[in-house]
Amino acid sequence: MAKIITATYASAETLDNTMDDLVNVGLPAEKIFINRVELQMKIISGPDVEPEILEVVNRHKPTGTETRELKEPETAKVITATFASAEALKNVTDDLINIGLPAEEIFADKENRQVKVIAGSVIEPEIREVLNRHDPVEIQ
């Protein structure tokens, strides 16, 4: 079952160093999400690589970590939507939480006005419907 590992760090430099180390051990960059405002990263992990990821994360001495299992046993998929305004980004994030999606499965990139949602196939249509309701510039 896929998991989401969330780690918070004291500095942007440590965040970047952790990201570099994770990529260097072979984790695809697409599975790592960085929030520079909150100095936080979210990592999609399978059970086979979780111990190695946690070793790298903990080596950089995070101020906090959390591991959550995704609701679905399937492989996680990332849906990315870009919006024209910061207001639309905030509204879509609120709506995704209101439909019951855990905040840990939503990554709002304010700088690029993108929301990235970690989801399984069962809830994907509902997530896409919420994203489309806010007139995205692009959905991937």
Long-range contacts (C-beta under 8 A, 24 or more apart in sequence): 1-47, 1-69, 1-70, 1-73, 2-44, 2-45, 2-46, 2-69, 2-70, 2-72, 2-74, 2-75, 2-76, 3-44, 3-45, 3-46, 3-47, 3-50, 3-67, 3-68, 3-69, 3-70, 4-42, 4-43, 4-44, 4-45, 4-67, 4-68, 4-70, 4-76, 4-104, 4-105, 4-118, 5-42, 5-43, 5-45, 5-50, 5-53, 5-54, 5-57, 5-65, 5-66, 5-67, 6-40, 6-41, 6-42, 6-43, 6-65, 6-66, 6-67, 6-68, 6-104, 7-40, 7-41, 7-43, 7-57, 7-60, 7-62, 7-64, 7-65, 8-38, 8-39, 8-40, 8-62, 8-63, 8-64, 8-65, 9-39, 9-40, 9-41, 9-60, 9-61, 9-62, 9-63, 10-39, 10-63, 11-39, 12-36, 12-39, 14-39, 14-60, 14-61, 15-39, 15-40, 15-41, 17-60, 18-56, 18-57, 18-60, 18-62, 21-56, 21-59, 21-60, 22-53, 22-56, 22-57, 25-52, 25-56, 27-53, 30-78, 31-78, 33-107, 33-109, 33-116, 35-107, 35-108, 35-109, 36-111, 37-110, 42-104, 42-107, 42-118, 44-76, 44-78, 44-118, 46-75, 66-104, 68-102, 68-104, 70-105, 70-118, 70-120, 71-102, 71-120, 71-123, 72-120, 72-121, 72-122, 72-123, 74-120, 74-121, 75-120, 76-118, 76-119, 76-120, 77-118, 77-119, 77-120, 77-121, 77-124, 78-116, 78-117, 78-118, 78-119, 79-116, 79-117, 79-119, 79-124, 79-127, 79-128, 79-131, 79-139, 79-140, 80-114, 80-115, 80-116, 80-117, 80-139, 80-140, 81-114, 81-115, 81-117, 81-131, 81-134, 81-136, 81-138, 81-139, 81-140, 82-112, 82-113, 82-114, 82-136, 82-137, 82-138, 82-139, 83-113, 83-114, 83-115, 83-134, 83-135, 83-136, 83-137, 84-113, 84-135, 84-137, 85-113, 86-110, 86-113, 88-113, 88-134, 88-135, 88-136, 89-113, 89-114, 89-115, 91-134, 92-130, 92-131, 92-133, 92-134, 92-136, 95-130, 95-133, 95-134, 96-127, 96-130, 99-126, 99-127, 99-130, 101-127
